[in-house]
């Protein structure tokens, strides 16, 4: 299962904890695939994605938190 698929599969708090571990490991092993490797750029990307996206539910859930964290990796 790739990182995006794992993000999409998050349903519970435990799933999110595992996803965060996988995301952190991905940064350590594949940081050349990340658009935002500093905390400052990562947080800016999350902010921009939340501002621009229409796919988040009004009531956050575990999956939406994972989506936000994943977006920080790739959103420019």
PDB file of N, CA, C and O in Angstrom:
ATOM      1  N   UNK A   1       0.853  -1.166   0.000  1.00  0.00           N
ATOM      2  CA  UNK A   1       0.000   0.000   0.000  1.00  0.00           C
ATOM      3  C   UNK A   1       0.911   1.245   0.000  1.00  0.00           C
ATOM      4  O   UNK A   1       1.795   1.374   0.848  1.00  0.00           O
ATOM      5  N   UNK A   2       0.687   2.142  -0.947  1.00  0.00           N
ATOM      6  CA  UNK A   2       1.506   3.349  -0.981  1.00  0.00           C
ATOM      7  C   UNK A   2       1.003   4.360   0.059  1.00  0.00           C
ATOM      8  O   UNK A   2      -0.019   4.150   0.712  1.00  0.00           O
ATOM      9  N   UNK A   3       1.736   5.440   0.190  1.00  0.00           N
ATOM     10  CA  UNK A   3       1.429   6.423   1.225  1.00  0.00           C
ATOM     11  C   UNK A   3       0.055   7.056   1.031  1.00  0.00           C
ATOM     12  O   UNK A   3      -0.682   7.236   2.000  1.00  0.00           O
ATOM     13  N   UNK A   4      -0.295   7.392  -0.201  1.00  0.00           N
ATOM     14  CA  UNK A   4      -1.611   7.984  -0.469  1.00  0.00           C
ATOM     15  C   UNK A   4      -2.731   6.998  -0.115  1.00  0.00           C
ATOM     16  O   UNK A   4      -3.729   7.385   0.493  1.00  0.00           O
ATOM     17  N   UNK A   5      -2.569   5.740  -0.492  1.00  0.00           N
ATOM     18  CA  UNK A   5      -3.583   4.722  -0.170  1.00  0.00           C
ATOM     19  C   UNK A   5      -3.710   4.543   1.342  1.00  0.00           C
ATOM     20  O   UNK A   5      -4.811   4.370   1.865  1.00  0.00           O
ATOM     21  N   UNK A   6      -2.577   4.586   2.037  1.00  0.00           N
ATOM     22  CA  UNK A   6      -2.620   4.443   3.489  1.00  0.00           C
ATOM     23  C   UNK A   6      -3.339   5.645   4.112  1.00  0.00           C
ATOM     24  O   UNK A   6      -4.098   5.485   5.068  1.00  0.00           O
ATOM     25  N   UNK A   7      -3.105   6.832   3.580  1.00  0.00           N
ATOM     26  CA  UNK A   7      -3.806   8.028   4.038  1.00  0.00           C
ATOM     27  C   UNK A   7      -5.306   7.864   3.847  1.00  0.00           C
ATOM     28  O   UNK A   7      -6.094   8.173   4.740  1.00  0.00           O
ATOM     29  N   UNK A   8      -5.685   7.385   2.698  1.00  0.00           N
ATOM     30  CA  UNK A   8      -7.097   7.217   2.358  1.00  0.00           C
ATOM     31  C   UNK A   8      -7.786   6.162   3.226  1.00  0.00           C
ATOM     32  O   UNK A   8      -9.007   6.174   3.379  1.00  0.00           O
ATOM     33  N   UNK A   9      -6.994   5.255   3.788  1.00  0.00           N
ATOM     34  CA  UNK A   9      -7.561   4.161   4.586  1.00  0.00           C
ATOM     35  C   UNK A   9      -7.707   4.504   6.068  1.00  0.00           C
ATOM     36  O   UNK A   9      -8.229   3.692   6.833  1.00  0.00           O
ATOM     37  N   UNK A  10      -7.261   5.678   6.487  1.00  0.00           N
ATOM     38  CA  UNK A  10      -7.334   6.050   7.914  1.00  0.00           C
ATOM     39  C   UNK A  10      -8.795   6.189   8.333  1.00  0.00           C
ATOM     40  O   UNK A  10      -9.564   6.933   7.724  1.00  0.00           O
ATOM     41  N   UNK A  11      -9.160   5.458   9.385  1.00  0.00           N
ATOM     42  CA  UNK A  11     -10.532   5.500   9.911  1.00  0.00           C
ATOM     43  C   UNK A  11     -10.563   5.744  11.423  1.00  0.00           C
ATOM     44  O   UNK A  11     -11.541   6.273  11.951  1.00  0.00           O
ATOM     45  N   UNK A  12      -9.490   5.355  12.112  1.00  0.00           N
ATOM     46  CA  UNK A  12      -9.470   5.413  13.573  1.00  0.00           C
ATOM     47  C   UNK A  12      -8.245   6.182  14.068  1.00  0.00           C
ATOM     48  O   UNK A  12      -7.342   6.508  13.299  1.00  0.00           O
ATOM     49  N   UNK A  13      -8.239   6.460  15.360  1.00  0.00           N
ATOM     50  CA  UNK A  13      -7.081   7.111  15.968  1.00  0.00           C
ATOM     51  C   UNK A  13      -5.836   6.254  15.789  1.00  0.00           C
ATOM     52  O   UNK A  13      -4.764   6.777  15.486  1.00  0.00           O
ATOM     53  N   UNK A  14      -5.964   4.958  15.970  1.00  0.00           N
ATOM     54  CA  UNK A  14      -4.819   4.060  15.792  1.00  0.00           C
ATOM     55  C   UNK A  14      -4.317   4.086  14.352  1.00  0.00           C
ATOM     56  O   UNK A  14      -3.109   4.072  14.117  1.00  0.00           O
ATOM     57  N   UNK A  15      -5.231   4.124  13.391  1.00  0.00           N
ATOM     58  CA  UNK A  15      -4.830   4.236  11.981  1.00  0.00           C
ATOM     59  C   UNK A  15      -4.034   5.515  11.764  1.00  0.00           C
ATOM     60  O   UNK A  15      -3.026   5.503  11.057  1.00  0.00           O
ATOM     61  N   UNK A  16      -4.470   6.615  12.362  1.00  0.00           N
ATOM     62  CA  UNK A  16      -3.773   7.892  12.202  1.00  0.00           C
ATOM     63  C   UNK A  16      -2.389   7.825  12.826  1.00  0.00           C
ATOM     64  O   UNK A  16      -1.430   8.333  12.246  1.00  0.00           O
ATOM     65  N   UNK A  17      -2.266   7.215  13.985  1.00  0.00           N
ATOM     66  CA  UNK A  17      -0.952   7.083  14.627  1.00  0.00           C
ATOM     67  C   UNK A  17       0.006   6.296  13.732  1.00  0.00           C
ATOM     68  O   UNK A  17       1.171   6.664  13.586  1.00  0.00           O
ATOM     69  N   UNK A  18      -0.486   5.224  13.143  1.00  0.00           N
ATOM     70  CA  UNK A  18       0.347   4.430  12.229  1.00  0.00           C
ATOM     71  C   UNK A  18       0.706   5.245  10.997  1.00  0.00           C
ATOM     72  O   UNK A  18       1.845   5.209  10.531  1.00  0.00           O
ATOM     73  N   UNK A  19      -0.274   5.987  10.465  1.00  0.00           N
ATOM     74  CA  UNK A  19      -0.013   6.819   9.294  1.00  0.00           C
ATOM     75  C   UNK A  19       1.063   7.861   9.593  1.00  0.00           C
ATOM     76  O   UNK A  19       1.933   8.099   8.755  1.00  0.00           O
ATOM     77  N   UNK A  20       1.020   8.479  10.760  1.00  0.00           N
ATOM     78  CA  UNK A  20       2.027   9.472  11.129  1.00  0.00           C
ATOM     79  C   UNK A  20       3.411   8.829  11.188  1.00  0.00           C
ATOM     80  O   UNK A  20       4.390   9.427  10.742  1.00  0.00           O
ATOM     81  N   UNK A  21       3.499   7.625  11.730  1.00  0.00           N
ATOM     82  CA  UNK A  21       4.784   6.912  11.755  1.00  0.00           C
ATOM     83  C   UNK A  21       5.288   6.653  10.334  1.00  0.00           C
ATOM     84  O   UNK A  21       6.467   6.851  10.042  1.00  0.00           O
ATOM     85  N   UNK A  22       4.401   6.216   9.469  1.00  0.00           N
ATOM     86  CA  UNK A  22       4.775   5.925   8.079  1.00  0.00           C
ATOM     87  C   UNK A  22       5.173   7.216   7.360  1.00  0.00           C
ATOM     88  O   UNK A  22       6.136   7.229   6.593  1.00  0.00           O
ATOM     89  N   UNK A  23       4.438   8.292   7.607  1.00  0.00           N
ATOM     90  CA  UNK A  23       4.749   9.586   7.004  1.00  0.00           C
ATOM     91  C   UNK A  23       6.136  10.061   7.449  1.00  0.00           C
ATOM     92  O   UNK A  23       6.928  10.527   6.630  1.00  0.00           O
ATOM     93  N   UNK A  24       6.421   9.943   8.726  1.00  0.00           N
ATOM     94  CA  UNK A  24       7.728  10.343   9.256  1.00  0.00           C
ATOM     95  C   UNK A  24       8.846   9.496   8.655  1.00  0.00           C
ATOM     96  O   UNK A  24       9.899  10.019   8.291  1.00  0.00           O
ATOM     97  N   UNK A  25       8.614   8.192   8.553  1.00  0.00           N
ATOM     98  CA  UNK A  25       9.611   7.313   7.934  1.00  0.00           C
ATOM     99  C   UNK A  25       9.808   7.659   6.460  1.00  0.00           C
ATOM    100  O   UNK A  25      10.925   7.598   5.945  1.00  0.00           O
ATOM    101  N   UNK A  26       8.723   8.022   5.788  1.00  0.00           N
ATOM    102  CA  UNK A  26       8.815   8.407   4.384  1.00  0.00           C
ATOM    103  C   UNK A  26       9.675   9.662   4.234  1.00  0.00           C
ATOM    104  O   UNK A  26      10.470   9.754   3.299  1.00  0.00           O
ATOM    105  N   UNK A  27       9.529  10.612   5.128  1.00  0.00           N
ATOM    106  CA  UNK A  27      10.357  11.815   5.089  1.00  0.00           C
ATOM    107  C   UNK A  27      11.836  11.453   5.267  1.00  0.00           C
ATOM    108  O   UNK A  27      12.700  12.004   4.585  1.00  0.00           O
ATOM    109  N   UNK A  28      12.114  10.539   6.172  1.00  0.00           N
ATOM    110  CA  UNK A  28      13.505  10.153   6.433  1.00  0.00           C
ATOM    111  C   UNK A  28      14.126   9.386   5.268  1.00  0.00           C
ATOM    112  O   UNK A  28      15.312   9.545   4.980  1.00  0.00           O
ATOM    113  N   UNK A  29      13.329   8.558   4.603  1.00  0.00           N
ATOM    114  CA  UNK A  29      13.898   7.701   3.549  1.00  0.00           C
ATOM    115  C   UNK A  29      13.684   8.224   2.137  1.00  0.00           C
ATOM    116  O   UNK A  29      14.415   7.843   1.223  1.00  0.00           O
ATOM    117  N   UNK A  30      12.695   9.090   1.942  1.00  0.00           N
ATOM    118  CA  UNK A  30      12.379   9.587   0.595  1.00  0.00           C
ATOM    119  C   UNK A  30      12.249  11.106   0.567  1.00  0.00           C
ATOM    120  O   UNK A  30      11.385  11.633  -0.134  1.00  0.00           O
ATOM    121  N   UNK A  31      13.083  11.813   1.310  1.00  0.00           N
ATOM    122  CA  UNK A  31      12.884  13.262   1.392  1.00  0.00           C
ATOM    123  C   UNK A  31      13.064  13.955   0.049  1.00  0.00           C
ATOM    124  O   UNK A  31      12.641  15.102  -0.102  1.00  0.00           O
ATOM    125  N   UNK A  32      13.677  13.298  -0.931  1.00  0.00           N
ATOM    126  CA  UNK A  32      13.783  13.885  -2.271  1.00  0.00           C
ATOM    127  C   UNK A  32      12.423  13.912  -2.979  1.00  0.00           C
ATOM    128  O   UNK A  32      12.264  14.617  -3.975  1.00  0.00           O
ATOM    129  N   UNK A  33      11.452  13.162  -2.483  1.00  0.00           N
ATOM    130  CA  UNK A  33      10.104  13.147  -3.047  1.00  0.00           C
ATOM    131  C   UNK A  33       9.182  14.157  -2.359  1.00  0.00           C
ATOM    132  O   UNK A  33       8.038  14.334  -2.777  1.00  0.00           O
ATOM    133  N   UNK A  34       9.663  14.803  -1.332  1.00  0.00           N
ATOM    134  CA  UNK A  34       8.866  15.756  -0.568  1.00  0.00           C
ATOM    135  C   UNK A  34       9.067  17.157  -1.126  1.00  0.00           C
ATOM    136  O   UNK A  34      10.195  17.554  -1.417  1.00  0.00           O
ATOM    137  N   UNK A  35       7.993  17.900  -1.276  1.00  0.00           N
ATOM    138  CA  UNK A  35       8.073  19.300  -1.683  1.00  0.00           C
ATOM    139  C   UNK A  35       8.472  20.186  -0.512  1.00  0.00           C
ATOM    140  O   UNK A  35       9.064  21.246  -0.713  1.00  0.00           O
ATOM    141  N   UNK A  36       8.155  19.765   0.709  1.00  0.00           N
ATOM    142  CA  UNK A  36       8.291  20.621   1.888  1.00  0.00           C
ATOM    143  C   UNK A  36       8.972  19.867   3.011  1.00  0.00           C
ATOM    144  O   UNK A  36       8.305  19.201   3.803  1.00  0.00           O
ATOM    145  N   UNK A  37      10.300  19.962   3.092  1.00  0.00           N
ATOM    146  CA  UNK A  37      11.016  19.168   4.093  1.00  0.00           C
ATOM    147  C   UNK A  37      11.331  19.938   5.370  1.00  0.00           C
ATOM    148  O   UNK A  37      11.715  19.331   6.370  1.00  0.00           O
ATOM    149  N   UNK A  38      11.179  21.258   5.359  1.00  0.00           N
ATOM    150  CA  UNK A  38      11.349  21.989   6.619  1.00  0.00           C
ATOM    151  C   UNK A  38       9.983  22.144   7.275  1.00  0.00           C
ATOM    152  O   UNK A  38       8.952  22.120   6.604  1.00  0.00           O
ATOM    153  N   UNK A  39       9.992  22.300   8.576  1.00  0.00           N
ATOM    154  CA  UNK A  39       8.730  22.475   9.296  1.00  0.00           C
ATOM    155  C   UNK A  39       8.004  23.716   8.801  1.00  0.00           C
ATOM    156  O   UNK A  39       6.785  23.692   8.630  1.00  0.00           O
ATOM    157  N   UNK A  40       8.729  24.791   8.571  1.00  0.00           N
ATOM    158  CA  UNK A  40       8.108  26.027   8.100  1.00  0.00           C
ATOM    159  C   UNK A  40       7.393  25.810   6.762  1.00  0.00           C
ATOM    160  O   UNK A  40       6.243  26.217   6.603  1.00  0.00           O
ATOM    161  N   UNK A  41       8.061  25.179   5.813  1.00  0.00           N
ATOM    162  CA  UNK A  41       7.441  24.942   4.501  1.00  0.00           C
ATOM    163  C   UNK A  41       6.284  23.943   4.595  1.00  0.00           C
ATOM    164  O   UNK A  41       5.268  24.087   3.917  1.00  0.00           O
ATOM    165  N   UNK A  42       6.456  22.937   5.441  1.00  0.00           N
ATOM    166  CA  UNK A  42       5.406  21.931   5.639  1.00  0.00           C
ATOM    167  C   UNK A  42       4.134  22.599   6.168  1.00  0.00           C
ATOM    168  O   UNK A  42       3.043  22.354   5.654  1.00  0.00           O
ATOM    169  N   UNK A  43       4.273  23.435   7.184  1.00  0.00           N
ATOM    170  CA  UNK A  43       3.107  24.109   7.765  1.00  0.00           C
ATOM    171  C   UNK A  43       2.498  25.120   6.790  1.00  0.00           C
ATOM    172  O   UNK A  43       1.276  25.255   6.728  1.00  0.00           O
ATOM    173  N   UNK A  44       3.329  25.825   6.035  1.00  0.00           N
ATOM    174  CA  UNK A  44       2.806  26.741   5.009  1.00  0.00           C
ATOM    175  C   UNK A  44       1.992  25.972   3.977  1.00  0.00           C
ATOM    176  O   UNK A  44       0.936  26.432   3.542  1.00  0.00           O
ATOM    177  N   UNK A  45       2.480  24.811   3.592  1.00  0.00           N
ATOM    178  CA  UNK A  45       1.789  23.986   2.609  1.00  0.00           C
ATOM    179  C   UNK A  45       0.448  23.498   3.139  1.00  0.00           C
ATOM    180  O   UNK A  45      -0.549  23.503   2.418  1.00  0.00           O
ATOM    181  N   UNK A  46       0.426  23.075   4.400  1.00  0.00           N
ATOM    182  CA  UNK A  46      -0.831  22.646   5.022  1.00  0.00           C
ATOM    183  C   UNK A  46      -1.828  23.804   5.034  1.00  0.00           C
ATOM    184  O   UNK A  46      -2.994  23.628   4.679  1.00  0.00           O
ATOM    185  N   UNK A  47      -1.375  24.966   5.437  1.00  0.00           N
ATOM    186  CA  UNK A  47      -2.250  26.132   5.468  1.00  0.00           C
ATOM    187  C   UNK A  47      -2.811  26.442   4.075  1.00  0.00           C
ATOM    188  O   UNK A  47      -4.007  26.691   3.922  1.00  0.00           O
ATOM    189  N   UNK A  48      -1.942  26.423   3.069  1.00  0.00           N
ATOM    190  CA  UNK A  48      -2.380  26.715   1.700  1.00  0.00           C
ATOM    191  C   UNK A  48      -3.369  25.667   1.209  1.00  0.00           C
ATOM    192  O   UNK A  48      -4.367  26.006   0.573  1.00  0.00           O
ATOM    193  N   UNK A  49      -3.102  24.400   1.498  1.00  0.00           N
ATOM    194  CA  UNK A  49      -3.993  23.336   1.029  1.00  0.00           C
ATOM    195  C   UNK A  49      -5.369  23.444   1.682  1.00  0.00           C
ATOM    196  O   UNK A  49      -6.393  23.296   1.015  1.00  0.00           O
ATOM    197  N   UNK A  50      -5.385  23.702   2.991  1.00  0.00           N
ATOM    198  CA  UNK A  50      -6.669  23.852   3.687  1.00  0.00           C
ATOM    199  C   UNK A  50      -7.454  25.027   3.111  1.00  0.00           C
ATOM    200  O   UNK A  50      -8.672  24.953   2.954  1.00  0.00           O
ATOM    201  N   UNK A  51      -6.748  26.108   2.798  1.00  0.00           N
ATOM    202  CA  UNK A  51      -7.395  27.276   2.202  1.00  0.00           C
ATOM    203  C   UNK A  51      -7.977  26.952   0.832  1.00  0.00           C
ATOM    204  O   UNK A  51      -9.082  27.387   0.507  1.00  0.00           O
ATOM    205  N   UNK A  52      -7.241  26.195   0.030  1.00  0.00           N
ATOM    206  CA  UNK A  52      -7.611  25.945  -1.367  1.00  0.00           C
ATOM    207  C   UNK A  52      -8.560  24.766  -1.579  1.00  0.00           C
ATOM    208  O   UNK A  52      -9.297  24.741  -2.564  1.00  0.00           O
ATOM    209  N   UNK A  53      -8.552  23.804  -0.681  1.00  0.00           N
ATOM    210  CA  UNK A  53      -9.309  22.578  -0.930  1.00  0.00           C
ATOM    211  C   UNK A  53     -10.803  22.741  -0.632  1.00  0.00           C
ATOM    212  O   UNK A  53     -11.212  23.542   0.207  1.00  0.00           O
ATOM    213  N   UNK A  54     -11.576  21.967  -1.337  1.00  0.00           N
ATOM    214  CA  UNK A  54     -13.008  21.879  -1.057  1.00  0.00           C
ATOM    215  C   UNK A  54     -13.384  20.467  -0.618  1.00  0.00           C
ATOM    216  O   UNK A  54     -14.564  20.149  -0.470  1.00  0.00           O
ATOM    217  N   UNK A  55     -12.372  19.619  -0.409  1.00  0.00           N
ATOM    218  CA  UNK A  55     -12.647  18.210  -0.128  1.00  0.00           C
ATOM    219  C   UNK A  55     -12.712  17.872   1.357  1.00  0.00           C
ATOM    220  O   UNK A  55     -12.977  16.722   1.708  1.00  0.00           O
ATOM    221  N   UNK A  56     -12.481  18.831   2.227  1.00  0.00           N
ATOM    222  CA  UNK A  56     -12.544  18.528   3.658  1.00  0.00           C
ATOM    223  C   UNK A  56     -13.977  18.614   4.169  1.00  0.00           C
ATOM    224  O   UNK A  56     -14.731  19.502   3.771  1.00  0.00           O
ATOM    225  N   UNK A  57     -14.350  17.690   5.054  1.00  0.00           N
ATOM    226  CA  UNK A  57     -15.695  17.760   5.639  1.00  0.00           C
ATOM    227  C   UNK A  57     -15.790  18.896   6.647  1.00  0.00           C
ATOM    228  O   UNK A  57     -14.773  19.352   7.171  1.00  0.00           O
ATOM    229  N   UNK A  58     -16.992  19.348   6.916  1.00  0.00           N
ATOM    230  CA  UNK A  58     -17.190  20.386   7.929  1.00  0.00           C
ATOM    231  C   UNK A  58     -16.819  19.891   9.320  1.00  0.00           C
ATOM    232  O   UNK A  58     -16.308  20.653  10.142  1.00  0.00           O
ATOM    233  N   UNK A  59     -17.076  18.628   9.578  1.00  0.00           N
ATOM    234  CA  UNK A  59     -16.709  18.006  10.839  1.00  0.00           C
ATOM    235  C   UNK A  59     -15.462  17.160  10.619  1.00  0.00           C
ATOM    236  O   UNK A  59     -15.541  16.133   9.946  1.00  0.00           O
ATOM    237  N   UNK A  60     -14.308  17.557  11.164  1.00  0.00           N
ATOM    238  CA  UNK A  60     -13.074  16.798  10.951  1.00  0.00           C
ATOM    239  C   UNK A  60     -13.200  15.375  11.476  1.00  0.00           C
ATOM    240  O   UNK A  60     -13.949  15.108  12.416  1.00  0.00           O
ATOM    241  N   UNK A  61     -12.463  14.476  10.861  1.00  0.00           N
ATOM    242  CA  UNK A  61     -12.399  13.093  11.311  1.00  0.00           C
ATOM    243  C   UNK A  61     -10.951  12.622  11.176  1.00  0.00           C
ATOM    244  O   UNK A  61     -10.096  13.386  10.729  1.00  0.00           O
ATOM    245  N   UNK A  62     -10.671  11.400  11.550  1.00  0.00           N
ATOM    246  CA  UNK A  62      -9.297  10.889  11.514  1.00  0.00           C
ATOM    247  C   UNK A  62      -8.739  10.922  10.095  1.00  0.00           C
ATOM    248  O   UNK A  62      -7.575  11.268   9.891  1.00  0.00           O
ATOM    249  N   UNK A  63      -9.556  10.568   9.127  1.00  0.00           N
ATOM    250  CA  UNK A  63      -9.097  10.568   7.737  1.00  0.00           C
ATOM    251  C   UNK A  63      -8.758  11.980   7.271  1.00  0.00           C
ATOM    252  O   UNK A  63      -7.752  12.170   6.587  1.00  0.00           O
ATOM    253  N   UNK A  64      -9.560  12.961   7.620  1.00  0.00           N
ATOM    254  CA  UNK A  64      -9.276  14.325   7.175  1.00  0.00           C
ATOM    255  C   UNK A  64      -7.980  14.846   7.800  1.00  0.00           C
ATOM    256  O   UNK A  64      -7.253  15.611   7.165  1.00  0.00           O
ATOM    257  N   UNK A  65      -7.687  14.444   9.027  1.00  0.00           N
ATOM    258  CA  UNK A  65      -6.409  14.823   9.629  1.00  0.00           C
ATOM    259  C   UNK A  65      -5.250  14.210   8.859  1.00  0.00           C
ATOM    260  O   UNK A  65      -4.237  14.871   8.628  1.00  0.00           O
ATOM    261  N   UNK A  66      -5.392  12.955   8.462  1.00  0.00           N
ATOM    262  CA  UNK A  66      -4.354  12.298   7.661  1.00  0.00           C
ATOM    263  C   UNK A  66      -4.205  12.998   6.312  1.00  0.00           C
ATOM    264  O   UNK A  66      -3.084  13.182   5.838  1.00  0.00           O
ATOM    265  N   UNK A  67      -5.304  13.385   5.694  1.00  0.00           N
ATOM    266  CA  UNK A  67      -5.246  14.079   4.405  1.00  0.00           C
ATOM    267  C   UNK A  67      -4.502  15.403   4.538  1.00  0.00           C
ATOM    268  O   UNK A  67      -3.710  15.761   3.666  1.00  0.00           O
ATOM    269  N   UNK A  68      -4.749  16.121   5.610  1.00  0.00           N
ATOM    270  CA  UNK A  68      -4.066  17.389   5.846  1.00  0.00           C
ATOM    271  C   UNK A  68      -2.563  17.151   5.981  1.00  0.00           C
ATOM    272  O   UNK A  68      -1.758  17.882   5.405  1.00  0.00           O
ATOM    273  N   UNK A  69      -2.197  16.138   6.735  1.00  0.00           N
ATOM    274  CA  UNK A  69      -0.775  15.845   6.933  1.00  0.00           C
ATOM    275  C   UNK A  69      -0.116  15.392   5.633  1.00  0.00           C
ATOM    276  O   UNK A  69       1.022  15.763   5.344  1.00  0.00           O
ATOM    277  N   UNK A  70      -0.832  14.592   4.855  1.00  0.00           N
ATOM    278  CA  UNK A  70      -0.297  14.151   3.563  1.00  0.00           C
ATOM    279  C   UNK A  70      -0.116  15.345   2.624  1.00  0.00           C
ATOM    280  O   UNK A  70       0.886  15.432   1.915  1.00  0.00           O
ATOM    281  N   UNK A  71      -1.075  16.254   2.621  1.00  0.00           N
ATOM    282  CA  UNK A  71      -0.992  17.429   1.750  1.00  0.00           C
ATOM    283  C   UNK A  71       0.257  18.245   2.057  1.00  0.00           C
ATOM    284  O   UNK A  71       0.847  18.833   1.151  1.00  0.00           O
ATOM    285  N   UNK A  72       0.661  18.287   3.300  1.00  0.00           N
ATOM    286  CA  UNK A  72       1.877  19.008   3.664  1.00  0.00           C
ATOM    287  C   UNK A  72       3.105  18.480   2.979  1.00  0.00           C
ATOM    288  O   UNK A  72       4.079  19.207   2.779  1.00  0.00           O
ATOM    289  N   UNK A  73       3.065  17.221   2.619  1.00  0.00           N
ATOM    290  CA  UNK A  73       4.198  16.606   1.907  1.00  0.00           C
ATOM    291  C   UNK A  73       4.284  17.100   0.464  1.00  0.00           C
ATOM    292  O   UNK A  73       5.378  17.368  -0.032  1.00  0.00           O
ATOM    293  N   UNK A  74       3.157  17.221  -0.204  1.00  0.00           N
ATOM    294  CA  UNK A  74       3.181  17.374  -1.668  1.00  0.00           C
ATOM    295  C   UNK A  74       2.658  18.709  -2.184  1.00  0.00           C
ATOM    296  O   UNK A  74       2.948  19.070  -3.325  1.00  0.00           O
ATOM    297  N   UNK A  75       1.905  19.447  -1.394  1.00  0.00           N
ATOM    298  CA  UNK A  75       1.261  20.651  -1.909  1.00  0.00           C
ATOM    299  C   UNK A  75       2.261  21.791  -2.009  1.00  0.00           C
ATOM    300  O   UNK A  75       3.065  21.990  -1.098  1.00  0.00           O
ATOM    301  N   UNK A  76       2.223  22.533  -3.090  1.00  0.00           N
ATOM    302  CA  UNK A  76       3.158  23.654  -3.269  1.00  0.00           C
ATOM    303  C   UNK A  76       2.476  24.975  -3.044  1.00  0.00           C
ATOM    304  O   UNK A  76       3.111  26.024  -3.152  1.00  0.00           O
TER     305      UNK A  76
END
